[in-house]
């Protein structure tokens, strides 16, 4: 219900075909796909762990704001504080997307109505919908090509949007009984950089705010940073997870089940969560 090309039911069905027996569904800033996924999970014998990928921003170094995605596993989907913040984020995404469409329209025959045609009703609006529209127009061959060119964060068509502070998001997730895990950290860490360049202070802030875990096994996490992250997790007794971050067959190169979470770590998520009970 956000930037994946499969419906929640198709996602679960494809997971079953790939041999995945337990699957987390974490749409950006919405829980609308949970019910459909859970029903499909029962049909295909896939255990669904409902969650949210919360869009946040964190100030580091005193003057630099970075985008941080925080996975919220098993929060209460009716928690008023969390619901209000997610709604605020989704409204901001709509306004941002409209502004980007207006900029794109100066050079390409794109309209807001064309973008909406690529979105299921109720889904979260984001750059992927713009990318899919550009693909359908023949401007770029794939969604990935759109992100590395026209929709890149340094493109003249790019517009930033509102996101809740990362530490506030961690508190909101905890307040809703959920378990917070930072998604695909350090994906922009330079390939030849020294380990001393890792932003230890950034992680210290998040851990101090109550972060529960780190997603380490992900294709975008640099190999040279994984052991550092594992050591950090051990030091602070954090949960470690793995994820495919699958967005559909044509959404990303990521394939279902390419990275997995250890059963013991899943159990820690289940034990620490109190907002929503994962279906068996």
N, C-alpha and C positions, 0 to 999 in steps of 0.2 A: 504493500500500500504506500510505498514511497518511491524508491528509485530502482526497484527490481522489475524485470520484465515478465516474470511469472506471477500469476495470481497466487495467493497464499495456498490454495488447494493444489495448484500445479507444482508449486515449490515442494510441498510435502510428497507429492507423487514422484517427482523427479529424485527426491532424496531417497525414497524407498528403492527406486530403480538403481541408484548408485550404491546401495547397501548400507546407507546411513540409518541407524536404528533410533538415534536420539538427535533431535534437531532444534536449535534455538532460532526463533524468528524475531529479528530486531529491526523493524522498520524505523526510519528517521522520524522521531517526534510524534509518533502516533501508535495507538494500540488497536486500531480498527481491524487489523488482519488476524487478531488472536482467535476469535471464535471460528472463523472459516478454517484456519490452520489446525486447530484442535480437533474439529470434526473430521477433517481429512486424515489427521494422525490416527484416529481410531479406525478409520477405514483401511489404512495402509500399514497398520502396526508400526507406526513411527511415533515415538514419544516426543511431544512438542514442549519445549521450554520457552514460554512467552517472555519477551523482553522489548526494550526500546533502545534505539541508538539516539542518544540525546546530543543535539548540536550545542556546543559550548565554546566559549573563548576564555583564554587565560592570559593575563599580563605577565610577561617575564622580562627580566633585565631592566625593569623600571619603565620602559617605554615601548616595548614590542608586544603586540597582541597576536596570539596564534590561535588557530582553530583546533579544538580538541574534541574528539568524539568519545563520549562516555556511554558504555553499554550498561543498561539497567536491567538486570535479570529479576523477574518475578516481583515487580512492584505492584502495589494495589492500583489498578487502572482507574479507580474512582476517587483516589486521593485528591482533594480539591486543590491543594497547593501545586501539586505536580500537573494536574489537568490544566490549570490556568496558565502555568508557565509554558507548557507545550503548545497551547492555543496561541499564546503570544508569539512564539517562535514561528508557527505555521502562518500566521497573518503576515509576519515580516517577510517570510519566504515568498508569499504571493506578490507583495509590493516590490520586492527586489526583482523577481522574475519579470514583472511587467516593465520595470525600468530597463532591464537587459534586452527585452524584446524591442522596446522603443529604440535603443541604440543599434541593435542588429538591423532593424527595419530601415535604417539610413543606408545600408549597403546590400541588404538581401530582402526578398519579397516575403518576409515572415510576418505573421499576425498572432495576436494573443489567442484567437480562436483556434488557430492551427496547433498551438501548444496544448491547449485544453483537450484537443482531440486525442492526444497521446496519454491522457491521464484518466484512470478509472475514477469514478465519482468518490469523493472523500479522501483521495490519496494526497500525500504531502507533495507540494510543488517544489522542484529544485532544478538545478542545472541539467540533470539527466533528461528531463522532459524537453528542454530546449535542444539538447544534443540529438535526441531522437527525432525532433522536428527537422533539424538541419540535415540529418541522414535521409529522411523521407523526401526532402527537397533536392537531394543530390549534391548538396554543398560539400559534405564530407562523406567518406565511405562508411565510417563506423562511429559509434559513440565515443570510443577511446580517442579517435582522431580529433573529434570535436573538443575534447577536454585538453588535448595537448596543443591545440592551436587557437581556434576562435574563442573558446570558453575558458582559456587558461586564466589564472588569477592575475596575470600581468597584462592581459588583453585589454584593449580600450573598451570592450563591451562588458567587462566584468564590473559587477556592483557588489559591494559587501552587504551583509545583512545583520540583523540583531541575533545574538545568541546569549543565553544566560552565562554568567561567570561559572567557570568550571567548579570552583569550590562550592558555590551555591547549589549547583546541580547535584553534586555529591551529597550535600545535606538534604536536598529535596528527595533524592532516591532513598536515602536512609530513612527519612521521615515517612516514606510510603512503603517501608518494609522491604525495599529492594536491595540487591547486591550490585555495587558499582565496580566496573572493570574498564580501564582505559583501553580503547580500541587502537589497534595498529600504531603503537607509539614509535616515535623517531623515524618515521618514513622519509623525512627530509634530511636525515643525518648524512653528511657528505661521505662518499665512498672512501676516501683516503684519510679521513679525520682521525685524530688521536682520541683514545678513550677518555682522556682528560677533558675533552671538549664536550662530553655528554652533560646535559643540563641537570645535574644532580639536585640542584636547588629547586627546580621545577617539580621533580618527583617528591621531594621532601614536603613541599607545600600540599600536594594532592594527598599524600599519605597522612599528613597531619590533619587534613580535612575529613579523613575517614574513608579514603579509597580502599576498596576490598581486594582488588586484583589487577593483574596486567595481562593483556592479550599478547603473548610472545610469539606463538607459532602462527604466523601470518606471512604470506608471500612478500608483503611490502616492508616488513621489519628487517632492517639490515642485518646480515649474518654477524658482522663484527660487534653488533650491539646486543645480540641475544643472550650471551653469557653474562654480560653486565646486568641485564634485566633479570635474569634468573637469580643471580647473586643478591640483587636488590630485593627480590621477592622472598628469598630465604631469610634474609636479614630481618625483614619486617613481617614475616609470616603471612605473606599475601597469596591469594589464589592465583594460579597461572592457567591460562586458557589458550586454546588454538581454534582458529576459525578459517573457513574457506572464504568468507565474505562474498559469497556467490550472489550475483545479480541477474541471473538468467543466462541462457546459452549465448545470446548475443549481447549481453549487458557488459560483461567483463570477461577476461581470459580465465578468471578464477573458476575452479571446478568444485562441485559439491564433494565434501569429504577429503579434500586435499590436505587439510590440517585438522587435527582433532584435539579435544580436551580429554585429559585422563579421567577415568571414572571417579577416582578419589577426589579430584578437583570439582567435578560436577556435584558430588555428594556434599562438598563444603558449601557450594552455592545453595543447594537445597536446604542444608541445615541452617544457614545464616539468613535465608529469606523468610519473611513473615507476612509479606503483602499479598501473595497469590500462590496458591498451591498448584504445583505442576501436575497435570493429569498423568496417570499411570498408563 
